């Protein structure tokens, strides 16, 4: 059976993905980043969809582990 590795905070991919998204939003409109608003919305939905999915998965694994 697979061993579940629990990571918190700075070690999670969800954290870094959301941090990257916020950096893109803050830098958007500067000479470094020029992304149309529709694309920012698409990136946000992908980032939060990934983060939400991972959160649900981790919660489900924790719940299943507690029941076993």
Secondary structure, DSSP 8 states (H G I E B T S, - for coil): --------GGG-HHHHHHHHHHHHHHHBTSSSB---HHHHHHHHHHHHHHHHHHHHHHHHHHHHHHH-
